[in-house]
Structures are given as structure tokens and as C-alpha cells.
Amino acid sequence: MEDNGEVLVRYSVISDGISSTVSIVKDLSKFILKYNIDVPKIDEGTKAILAEVRAELIRQYPGKIQELSQSSSDKLKTDFLDIVNQALRGIIPGLDDAVYLQLSATLLHEMFGLGELEILDSDPNLEEIVVNDSKTNVMVYHIKYGWLETNLKVDTEAKIEAYSQQIARKVGRQITTLSPLLDAQLVNGDRVNATLYPISIHGNTLDIRKFRADPWTVTDFLKMGTVSPPLVSFIWQAIQYELSFIVTGGTASGKTSLLNVFMPFIPPNQRIISIEDTSEIVLPKFFQWVPLITRQPNSEGKGEVKMLDLLVNSLRMRPDRLVVGEIRRKEDAETLFEALMTGHSVYATMHAETAQQVVKRLISDPINLPDIEVGTLDLIITAFRQRRSGVRRVLELAEVTERVMAGKSELKTNNIFEWKPRTDVIERTINASQKVLNKLELYSGLTSQEISEDLLEKEKVLDWILAKNIRAVNDIGLVASTYYTDKQKLMDIVARNGEASELGNS
């Protein structure tokens, strides 16, 4: 218990040497859980010393200061911390090493980062950090508890603007009263959006969507119940035999994470081109993978690279598999389906609540693709986040089929897997596959019985992966690649419950 409520969980966070304790607190006087973090407090005398050190650094190391203001390089940060550490030891000798490191990191965060927000950014449990204005506390989105109110506040509008400008400089952009919107991706993968008053009426805003340095893998999703072994086995088989799919769902349902989870099952001897607005896809390091990312225009309106530009260009790069972060516009969809119709295996995400809505969006204005093109899509996987509990599940896996009624052809979806919310189980439906099974038989040369046996074999591998807690992207990719190149070796290891180390290194 704390004075202001019940502590649900407590853990430590370390940011460049600053160690802090986080407490998630249920406070009955609040409508939302609290995120309390014990940020180190510095007295006025020490602040004056830090200001003195700062002025001296700017005078002695103008080149390094310029580099740090434009980069987040770990080496530059380490060099800076060493310089500040030595300077502090000369001014105030006799302190513990931990205190020198803490003061050095505080100066680093204030000069080149986001102040106390840098500590929040080091919490791996947070997905989003939001500053709504200088009058209200900073909000965060926790992977387990959802939105939380922190005990931190950026105390002036000028400081929020300064943080936004700091970020803009690092990506070669500007945010000013004439250009009050900023949408940028940092070197570490974080996506930042900022707005300035009076565009945002209550004050300047800053939104940091954190990039997960250790990405979700199929093992994590199996543990959480987001997917099931039979479902993953089916998708693995579809990927192996070059069927295409779209992952759909609402905002924050986990579409891109779900797409990412399936990509290590691509055969390792194929060329993969990924196209995104924000770099989120992470594939095994030994894959032949070319990641492409869009670019916004500079302050003069020049240099923009759109997703359509990258899509068109990627088709000249001889891709075996094409992965697209999100289909938004008619031109994107047209180019993607052109690739699909010319024999490329395509994977993408799209905003829609159900598989049937995906089909309707694709054949209706403003996208308005012909039915014959949309009919070439094999599968639609629907990601779902339950608003009450926050749990994420695959709601349905459906194939796109064609039905003739009264002499008129109509595109429909046929669910092969469905999530049952009452039992929290993802079940295979009694509906027979009307299209995918025939396509798998054609592409693989297997009978329907052999396809069923292949699915069970893949399930055994997935059960072994889960039992051995094999969860790193490279390790999942190594297992799948061994399945393709030396299946007997892998199945022998699985049968006797051997160790992943027996597969060798990737």
C-alpha cells in the first residue's frame, strides 16, 4: 500500500545510469490507474553546478555538442557521459560513482533529450508516452494496464516546444508556428507526433509511440493466447506455399505486430521487400530482406517518397515476397493487387473491423478495385482488441471466395478459424475450405490428407518452440529455416524434446 492507494505492481527502470522505481497504483479517488515513478530530485545548488558544466562543455566541445544535438548515437552519448563525469569529479569530489553517473545522465537528458520523459522512454512496458499540455500530468499506455496517469508534468509550454524542436533537428525537420505539425521517426524506431498551440487549443502536445526493440514473436502470442497452434500452423502452411494475406483490425488491435509474428516462416532462400511508413517489421538477420521506408517532404516541400513510389520501385527489384505496412489509398491497393495478380506473394495490413469489411472497402469507393482482382487475395486475418479487458486475439481467419447468385458473381468471406469470446478459444470452424484447400493442393502437390498431416507436423514444432521458450526473432527464423532445409533433423530434435542449440547458429 501507498498513502494514496493500493500498489498493483512495482518494478525498476534504468535510463542512462538513472535508476528509478515504478509503482502502478489503484487510487480510489481517481478514475484511472496511476503510474508513479521516483525521478531523482536535484537541489538548486547542484542545478547551478550542472548549468556551469553545461556552459563549459559548449565552450570546449562545440563540435561534439552539435553532433549530439543531431544524433542519438550510443557512442556519442557514452563519450558525453564520460566528459561530464570527469568535470563533475573536479568540481564536487568525493561522491559515489552512482551519483556522478546520475548527474551526468540528468544533464544529457536535459541538453539533448526529453528531460524526465527519457526515463519513461526506457520503460519496456510502455507503448506510448503522451504530453497533452503543460497543465496536466503526462499520460502513458502500459502493455498490461492500458492508459495510466503519471506523476510527471512538463511544467511549461516552452519546454514542450523545445522538446519537439529537439526531435525535429535530429530528423532534419522543423516545427514552428508556421509549420506547427511534426510527424517523425527517430533512429531508435520511436514514432513522434507533435503539435503547437494554437493548432492544439489547450497547449503544445507531444506523442511518442515507442518502438519495441525486442519485438513480439509467435512464442509471445501463443503464451498470451493471441493465436493458437492450429491457427499458426495453418498460416505457416499458407506462407510456405506462397498464398497471400491481409491482416486487418481496428486501431491498436496489433495488426503490424501480428503481421511481424508470421514473417519468420517465409522460406530463407527468397527475397523479401518490405514497405512501411514507420519501420516496425523485424525479420531474422540471415534473411535476404530489403526494408524500404517512405519519407515526408522537407521544409521546402521537396524530397517526398510515397508508398506508391516504393511499391512501383519494389516490383523492379525481383521480390519473392512483398510486405506492405498498411494499405491506405486507392493507388496503394491498385499497385499491391497488380503485384498479386502477376504472381508475387503479398502480405499487408489494412484498417477494417472484419474480413468482410476488408472486401467491401477494396471493392467500394474510394479504392474501388474490380472483383476479379480482389478475388485473387487468399486469406484475411482479423486482429481484435477487446475494449473492456484490453486482451488481443485473432478474431477470425477467413478465405475470400466467389459466390454466384441469380447469375451474378459476388465476393464473400468464409471463416476457417474464429475466436469464441465466452471460452476464449480460437477454434477451427466446421466450414470446409472452399478455395484455399484447392489452391494448397495445386501449389504443394499434396493430397488433402497429406496437407492435414503437414499441419499436425507444424503444430508439433510450434508446441516444442513454446515448451522450450524459443522466442527471439532470429531463433524462430532458424527453426523455420531448418524445417525447410533439413526437416528430418528438426523433427528428430522435436520428437525427443531436444534443445534448440542442436540446430546450430543462424
C-alpha positions as CSV (number, residue, x, y, z in Angstrom):
1,M,0.0,0.0,0.0
2,E,1.0,3.6,-0.6
3,D,-0.6,6.6,1.1
4,N,-2.7,7.3,-2.0
5,G,-3.8,3.8,-2.9
6,E,-3.0,0.1,-3.5
7,V,0.2,-0.8,-5.3
8,L,-0.6,-3.4,-8.1
9,V,3.0,-3.8,-9.2
10,R,6.4,-2.3,-8.6
11,Y,9.5,-2.6,-10.8
12,S,12.7,-0.8,-11.7
13,V,13.7,1.2,-14.7
14,I,17.2,2.3,-15.7
15,S,17.9,5.1,-18.1
16,D,21.5,6.0,-19.0
17,G,22.5,5.3,-15.4
18,I,19.5,6.8,-13.7
19,S,17.7,4.1,-11.7
20,S,14.1,4.7,-10.8
21,T,11.2,2.6,-9.3
22,V,7.8,2.5,-10.9
23,S,4.7,1.8,-9.0
24,I,1.3,1.1,-10.6
25,V,-1.2,2.4,-8.1
26,K,-5.0,1.9,-7.8
27,D,-6.3,5.1,-6.3
28,L,-10.0,5.1,-5.5
29,S,-10.1,8.9,-5.8
30,K,-9.1,8.6,-9.4
31,F,-10.9,7.3,-12.5
32,I,-7.7,5.9,-13.9
33,L,-4.7,3.9,-12.5
34,K,-1.6,5.9,-11.6
35,Y,1.9,5.4,-12.8
36,N,4.2,6.8,-10.1
37,I,8.0,7.0,-10.8
38,D,10.5,8.2,-8.3
39,V,12.6,10.5,-10.5
40,P,15.7,11.7,-8.7
41,K,15.3,15.3,-7.3
42,I,18.3,17.7,-7.7
43,D,18.7,20.7,-5.3
44,E,19.2,24.2,-6.6
45,G,22.9,24.2,-5.7
46,T,23.6,21.1,-7.8
47,K,21.5,22.5,-10.6
48,A,23.7,25.6,-10.7
49,I,26.8,23.3,-10.9
50,L,25.2,21.4,-13.8
51,A,24.5,24.7,-15.5
52,E,28.2,25.7,-15.1
53,V,29.3,22.4,-16.5
54,R,26.9,22.8,-19.4
55,A,28.3,26.2,-20.3
56,E,31.9,24.9,-20.1
57,L,31.0,21.9,-22.4
58,I,29.5,24.2,-25.0
59,R,32.7,26.3,-24.9
60,Q,35.2,23.4,-25.0
61,Y,33.4,20.9,-27.3
62,P,31.2,22.8,-29.8
63,G,31.6,20.0,-32.4
64,K,30.6,17.2,-30.1
65,I,27.6,19.3,-28.8
66,Q,26.5,19.9,-32.4
67,E,26.8,16.1,-33.2
68,L,24.7,15.1,-30.1
69,S,22.0,17.7,-30.9
70,Q,21.5,15.9,-34.3
71,S,22.1,12.3,-33.3
72,S,21.2,9.7,-30.7
73,S,24.4,7.6,-31.3
74,D,25.2,5.4,-28.2
75,K,28.9,6.1,-28.7
76,L,28.3,9.9,-28.6
77,K,26.2,9.6,-25.5
78,T,28.9,7.4,-23.8
79,D,31.6,10.0,-24.7
80,F,29.4,12.8,-23.3
81,L,28.7,11.0,-20.1
82,D,32.5,10.3,-19.6
83,I,33.3,14.0,-20.2
84,V,30.6,15.2,-17.8
85,N,31.6,12.6,-15.2
86,Q,35.2,13.9,-15.2
87,A,34.1,17.5,-15.0
88,L,31.8,16.9,-12.0
89,R,34.6,15.0,-10.1
90,G,36.8,18.0,-10.5
91,I,34.1,20.4,-9.2
92,I,32.5,18.3,-6.4
93,P,34.9,15.5,-5.4
94,G,34.0,12.7,-3.0
95,L,30.6,11.5,-4.3
96,D,29.6,7.9,-5.1
97,D,30.2,6.7,-8.6
98,A,26.4,6.2,-9.0
99,V,25.7,9.8,-8.1
100,Y,28.2,11.1,-10.7
101,L,26.6,8.9,-13.3
102,Q,23.1,10.0,-12.3
103,L,24.0,13.7,-12.5
104,S,25.8,13.2,-15.9
105,A,22.7,11.4,-17.3
106,T,20.4,14.2,-16.0
107,L,22.5,16.7,-17.9
108,L,22.5,14.5,-21.0
109,H,18.7,14.2,-20.9
110,E,18.2,17.9,-20.4
111,M,20.6,19.0,-23.1
112,F,19.9,16.5,-25.8
113,G,16.8,14.6,-24.8
114,L,13.4,15.0,-23.3
115,G,14.3,15.5,-19.7
116,E,12.4,13.3,-17.3
117,L,10.5,11.8,-20.2
118,E,13.7,9.9,-21.2
119,I,13.2,7.7,-18.1
120,L,9.7,6.8,-19.2
121,D,11.1,6.0,-22.7
122,S,13.3,3.4,-21.1
123,D,10.4,1.5,-19.6
124,P,9.9,-1.5,-21.8
125,N,6.4,-1.9,-20.5
126,L,5.2,1.3,-22.1
127,E,3.9,1.6,-25.6
128,E,3.1,5.3,-25.7
129,I,4.0,8.5,-23.8
130,V,1.7,11.5,-24.2
131,V,2.1,15.1,-23.2
132,N,-1.3,16.8,-23.7
133,D,-0.2,20.2,-22.4
134,S,1.8,21.8,-19.5
135,K,-1.2,21.9,-17.2
136,T,-1.9,18.2,-17.0
137,N,0.2,15.2,-16.0
138,V,1.9,13.1,-18.6
139,M,-0.1,10.0,-19.7
140,V,1.4,6.6,-20.7
141,Y,-0.1,3.5,-22.3
142,H,1.1,0.3,-20.4
143,I,1.1,-3.0,-22.2
144,K,-0.8,-4.6,-19.3
145,Y,-2.8,-1.8,-17.6
146,G,-3.7,0.5,-20.6
147,W,-3.8,4.2,-20.1
148,L,-2.2,5.5,-16.8
149,E,-1.7,8.9,-15.4
150,T,1.9,9.6,-14.3
151,N,3.2,11.8,-11.5
152,L,5.3,13.7,-14.0
153,K,4.4,17.0,-15.7
154,V,6.3,19.1,-18.3
155,D,5.8,22.4,-16.5
156,T,5.9,24.9,-19.3
157,E,4.7,25.2,-22.9
158,A,8.1,26.4,-23.9
159,K,9.7,23.2,-22.7
160,I,7.3,21.1,-24.7
161,E,8.1,23.1,-27.8
162,A,11.8,22.8,-27.1
163,Y,11.5,19.0,-26.8
164,S,9.6,19.0,-30.1
165,Q,12.3,21.1,-31.8
166,Q,15.0,18.9,-30.4
167,I,13.3,15.9,-32.0
168,A,12.8,17.8,-35.3
169,R,16.5,18.7,-35.5
170,K,17.5,15.0,-35.1
171,V,15.5,14.0,-38.2
172,G,16.3,17.1,-40.3
173,R,12.9,18.7,-39.9
174,Q,11.4,21.8,-38.3
175,I,8.4,22.6,-36.2
176,T,7.5,26.3,-35.9
177,T,4.4,28.4,-35.6
178,L,4.4,28.5,-39.4
179,S,4.8,24.7,-39.6
180,P,3.1,23.5,-36.3
181,L,2.8,19.8,-37.0
182,L,5.6,17.2,-36.8
183,D,5.4,13.5,-37.6
184,A,8.8,11.8,-37.4
185,Q,10.6,8.6,-36.7
186,L,13.7,8.6,-34.5
187,V,16.8,6.5,-35.1
188,N,15.7,4.1,-32.3
189,G,12.4,3.4,-34.2
190,D,10.2,5.6,-31.9
191,R,7.4,7.4,-33.8
192,V,6.9,11.0,-32.6
193,N,4.0,13.3,-33.3
194,A,3.9,16.9,-32.1
195,T,1.6,19.9,-32.4
196,L,2.0,23.5,-31.3
197,Y,-0.6,26.0,-29.9
198,P,-2.9,27.3,-31.2
199,I,-3.4,24.3,-33.6
200,S,-3.8,22.3,-30.4
201,I,-6.1,24.6,-28.4
202,H,-5.1,23.6,-24.9
203,G,-1.4,23.8,-25.4
204,N,1.6,22.1,-27.2
205,T,1.4,18.3,-27.4
206,L,3.9,15.5,-27.8
207,D,3.1,11.9,-28.5
208,I,5.9,9.2,-28.5
209,R,4.8,5.8,-29.8
210,K,7.6,3.5,-28.7
211,F,9.4,1.1,-30.9
212,R,9.7,-2.3,-29.3
213,A,13.4,-3.1,-29.5
214,D,12.7,-6.7,-28.6
215,P,9.8,-7.4,-31.0
216,W,6.9,-9.8,-30.3
217,T,7.3,-13.2,-31.7
218,V,5.0,-16.2,-32.2
219,T,6.0,-17.6,-28.8
220,D,4.8,-14.5,-27.0
221,F,1.5,-14.5,-28.9
222,L,1.0,-18.3,-28.2
223,K,1.6,-17.7,-24.5
224,M,-0.8,-14.8,-24.4
225,G,-3.5,-16.7,-26.3
226,T,-3.5,-14.1,-29.1
227,V,-3.0,-17.0,-31.5
228,S,-3.3,-20.8,-31.2
229,P,-1.0,-23.6,-32.6
230,P,-3.6,-24.9,-35.1
231,L,-4.1,-21.3,-36.4
232,V,-0.4,-20.5,-36.7
233,S,0.2,-23.9,-38.3
234,F,-2.4,-23.1,-41.0
235,I,-0.8,-19.7,-41.6
236,W,2.7,-21.2,-41.7
237,Q,1.5,-23.6,-44.4
238,A,-0.1,-20.8,-46.4
239,I,3.1,-18.8,-46.2
240,Q,5.2,-21.9,-47.2
241,Y,3.1,-22.4,-50.4
242,E,3.1,-18.7,-51.3
243,L,-0.5,-17.8,-50.5
244,S,-1.2,-14.1,-49.8
245,F,-3.0,-12.5,-47.0
246,I,-4.0,-9.2,-45.4
247,V,-4.0,-8.6,-41.6
248,T,-6.9,-6.3,-40.7
249,G,-8.3,-4.8,-37.5
250,G,-9.1,-1.6,-35.7
251,T,-6.8,1.0,-34.2
252,A,-4.3,-0.5,-31.7
253,S,-5.5,-4.1,-32.3
254,G,-2.0,-5.2,-33.1
255,K,-2.1,-5.6,-36.9
256,T,1.5,-4.9,-37.6
257,S,2.7,-6.9,-34.6
258,L,0.6,-9.9,-35.9
259,L,2.0,-9.5,-39.4
260,N,5.5,-9.3,-38.0
261,V,5.0,-12.5,-36.0
262,F,4.3,-14.6,-39.1
263,M,7.1,-13.3,-41.3
264,P,9.9,-15.6,-39.9
265,F,8.0,-18.5,-41.5
266,I,9.0,-17.3,-45.0
267,P,11.5,-19.7,-46.6
268,P,15.0,-18.4,-46.2
269,N,16.0,-18.7,-49.8
270,Q,13.6,-15.9,-51.0
271,R,14.0,-12.2,-51.4
272,I,11.7,-10.1,-49.2
273,I,10.9,-6.4,-49.8
274,S,9.1,-4.5,-47.0
275,I,7.5,-1.1,-47.4
276,E,6.4,0.9,-44.4
277,D,5.6,4.5,-43.3
278,T,7.2,3.6,-39.9
279,S,9.9,0.9,-39.6
280,E,8.2,-1.8,-37.5
281,I,8.8,-5.0,-39.4
282,V,11.8,-7.0,-38.0
283,L,12.9,-10.2,-39.8
284,P,15.7,-12.7,-39.0
285,K,19.1,-11.3,-39.7
286,F,20.0,-14.0,-42.1
287,F,17.0,-13.4,-44.4
288,Q,17.6,-11.7,-47.8
289,W,15.5,-8.7,-46.7
290,V,15.4,-5.2,-48.1
291,P,13.4,-2.8,-45.9
292,L,12.1,0.4,-47.6
293,I,10.5,3.3,-45.8
294,T,8.6,6.4,-47.0
295,R,9.9,9.9,-46.5
296,Q,8.0,13.1,-45.8
297,P,8.9,16.3,-47.7
298,N,11.4,18.7,-46.2
299,S,10.5,22.2,-45.0
300,E,10.6,23.3,-48.7
301,G,8.1,20.7,-49.7
302,K,10.7,18.6,-51.6
303,G,12.1,15.1,-51.3
304,E,8.9,13.2,-50.5
305,V,8.9,9.5,-51.2
306,K,5.4,8.0,-51.1
307,M,4.4,4.4,-50.5
308,L,3.2,4.2,-54.1
309,D,6.7,5.2,-55.3
310,L,8.3,2.4,-53.2
311,L,5.7,-0.1,-54.3
312,V,6.3,0.6,-58.0
313,N,10.0,0.5,-57.5
314,S,9.9,-2.7,-55.5
315,L,8.4,-4.6,-58.4
316,R,11.6,-3.9,-60.3
317,M,13.7,-5.5,-57.5
318,R,12.5,-9.1,-58.2
319,P,10.9,-9.7,-54.9
320,D,9.6,-13.2,-54.0
321,R,7.6,-11.8,-51.1
322,L,6.3,-8.3,-50.7
323,V,5.4,-7.0,-47.2
324,V,3.4,-3.7,-47.0
325,G,2.9,-1.9,-43.7
326,E,-0.5,-0.5,-44.5
327,I,-2.8,-0.1,-47.4
328,R,-4.5,3.3,-47.2
329,R,-5.1,4.8,-50.6
330,K,-6.5,3.6,-53.9
331,E,-3.1,3.8,-55.7
332,D,-1.5,1.7,-53.0
333,A,-4.2,-1.0,-53.3
334,E,-4.1,-1.0,-57.1
335,T,-0.3,-1.5,-57.2
336,L,-0.4,-4.1,-54.5
337,F,-3.1,-6.2,-56.3
338,E,-1.2,-5.7,-59.6
339,A,1.8,-7.4,-57.9
340,L,-0.5,-10.1,-56.5
341,M,-2.0,-10.8,-59.9
342,T,1.4,-11.1,-61.5
343,G,2.4,-13.9,-59.2
344,H,4.0,-12.2,-56.2
345,S,3.3,-13.3,-52.6
346,V,1.9,-10.3,-50.8
347,Y,1.3,-9.6,-47.1
348,A,-0.1,-6.3,-45.9
349,T,-2.3,-4.6,-43.2
350,M,-5.4,-2.6,-43.5
351,H,-7.9,-0.8,-41.3
352,A,-11.2,-2.7,-41.0
353,E,-13.1,-4.5,-38.2
354,T,-13.8,-7.7,-40.0
355,A,-12.7,-9.7,-43.1
356,Q,-16.0,-8.9,-44.9
357,Q,-15.3,-5.2,-44.3
358,V,-11.9,-5.6,-46.0
359,V,-13.6,-7.0,-49.1
360,K,-16.2,-4.2,-49.1
361,R,-13.5,-1.5,-48.6
362,L,-11.5,-2.9,-51.5
363,I,-14.4,-3.1,-54.0
364,S,-16.1,0.2,-52.9
365,D,-15.2,3.9,-53.3
366,P,-12.7,5.3,-53.0
367,I,-10.5,2.2,-53.6
368,N,-13.0,0.6,-56.0
369,L,-10.9,-2.4,-57.2
370,P,-12.5,-4.8,-59.7
371,D,-13.9,-8.0,-58.1
372,I,-11.6,-10.1,-60.2
373,E,-8.6,-8.5,-58.6
374,V,-9.8,-8.7,-55.0
375,G,-10.8,-12.3,-55.6
376,T,-7.1,-13.2,-56.1
377,L,-6.5,-12.5,-52.3
378,D,-6.3,-15.8,-50.4
379,L,-6.8,-15.0,-46.7
380,I,-7.7,-12.2,-44.3
381,I,-6.6,-12.4,-40.7
382,T,-8.5,-10.1,-38.3
383,A,-6.7,-8.7,-35.2
384,F,-9.0,-7.7,-32.4
385,R,-8.6,-5.9,-29.1
386,Q,-11.4,-6.3,-26.6
387,R,-12.1,-2.8,-25.2
388,R,-13.1,-4.0,-21.7
389,S,-10.2,-6.2,-20.9
390,G,-7.6,-5.0,-23.4
391,V,-6.7,-8.5,-24.5
392,R,-5.7,-9.0,-28.1
393,R,-6.9,-12.0,-30.1
394,V,-7.2,-13.2,-33.7
395,L,-10.9,-12.7,-34.2
396,E,-11.1,-14.7,-37.4
397,L,-9.1,-16.1,-40.3
398,A,-11.2,-16.1,-43.5
399,E,-10.7,-17.0,-47.1
400,V,-12.0,-14.8,-49.9
401,T,-14.4,-16.8,-52.1
402,E,-16.7,-16.1,-55.0
403,R,-20.4,-17.0,-54.9
404,V,-22.8,-16.9,-57.9
405,M,-26.3,-15.9,-57.0
406,A,-29.0,-15.4,-59.6
407,G,-26.4,-15.4,-62.3
408,K,-24.4,-12.7,-60.6
409,S,-20.9,-13.2,-59.1
410,E,-20.4,-11.9,-55.5
411,L,-17.3,-11.9,-53.3
412,K,-17.8,-13.4,-49.9
413,T,-15.6,-14.5,-47.0
414,N,-15.6,-17.9,-45.4
415,N,-14.3,-18.2,-41.8
416,I,-11.9,-21.1,-41.3
417,F,-11.0,-20.1,-37.7
418,E,-13.0,-18.0,-35.2
419,W,-12.4,-16.7,-31.7
420,K,-15.1,-17.6,-29.2
421,P,-15.1,-14.9,-26.5
422,R,-17.0,-16.9,-23.9
423,T,-14.5,-19.7,-23.8
424,D,-11.5,-17.6,-25.0
425,V,-10.6,-20.3,-27.6
426,I,-9.7,-19.9,-31.2
427,E,-11.5,-22.7,-32.9
428,R,-11.4,-24.2,-36.4
429,T,-14.9,-23.9,-37.8
430,I,-17.0,-26.7,-39.4
431,N,-16.9,-24.7,-42.6
432,A,-14.9,-26.6,-45.3
433,S,-12.3,-24.6,-47.1
434,Q,-13.8,-23.7,-50.4
435,K,-10.7,-22.2,-52.1
436,V,-7.6,-22.3,-50.0
437,L,-7.5,-26.2,-49.8
438,N,-7.7,-26.5,-53.6
439,K,-5.0,-23.9,-54.0
440,L,-2.7,-25.6,-51.5
441,E,-3.2,-29.0,-53.3
442,L,-2.3,-27.3,-56.6
443,Y,0.7,-25.4,-55.3
444,S,2.1,-28.1,-53.0
445,G,1.3,-31.2,-54.9
446,L,0.0,-32.8,-51.7
447,T,-3.3,-34.6,-51.2
448,S,-5.9,-33.2,-48.7
449,Q,-4.8,-36.0,-46.3
450,E,-1.1,-35.1,-46.6
451,I,-2.0,-31.4,-46.1
452,S,-3.7,-32.3,-42.8
453,E,-0.6,-34.4,-41.7
454,D,1.6,-31.4,-42.7
455,L,-0.4,-29.1,-40.4
456,L,-0.1,-31.6,-37.5
457,E,3.7,-31.7,-38.1
458,K,3.9,-28.0,-37.9
459,E,1.9,-27.9,-34.7
460,K,4.4,-30.3,-33.1
461,V,7.2,-27.8,-34.0
462,L,5.2,-24.9,-32.5
463,D,4.5,-26.9,-29.3
464,W,8.2,-27.6,-29.0
465,I,9.1,-23.9,-29.6
466,L,6.6,-22.9,-26.9
467,A,7.9,-25.6,-24.4
468,K,11.5,-24.6,-25.0
469,N,10.6,-20.8,-24.8
470,I,12.3,-20.2,-28.1
471,R,11.3,-16.6,-28.7
472,A,13.9,-14.4,-30.3
473,V,13.2,-13.4,-34.0
474,N,16.4,-15.0,-35.2
475,D,15.8,-18.2,-33.3
476,I,12.3,-18.6,-34.6
477,G,13.6,-17.9,-38.1
478,L,16.3,-20.6,-37.6
479,V,13.7,-23.2,-36.6
480,A,11.5,-22.4,-39.6
481,S,14.5,-22.4,-41.9
482,T,15.7,-25.7,-40.6
483,Y,12.2,-27.1,-41.3
484,Y,12.6,-26.1,-44.9
485,T,16.2,-27.2,-45.4
486,D,16.7,-30.2,-43.1
487,K,13.2,-31.2,-41.9
488,Q,14.3,-34.7,-40.6
489,K,16.9,-33.1,-38.3
490,L,14.4,-30.7,-36.8
491,M,11.7,-33.3,-36.4
492,D,14.2,-35.7,-34.7
493,I,15.1,-32.9,-32.2
494,V,11.4,-32.2,-31.6
495,A,10.5,-35.9,-31.2
496,R,13.0,-36.4,-28.4
497,N,12.4,-32.9,-26.9
498,G,15.9,-31.9,-27.6
499,E,17.4,-28.4,-27.2
500,A,17.3,-25.5,-29.7
501,S,21.1,-25.3,-29.5
502,E,21.3,-28.5,-31.5
503,L,20.1,-26.6,-34.6
504,G,23.4,-24.6,-34.7
505,N,23.7,-20.9,-35.2
506,S,21.9,-18.6,-37.7
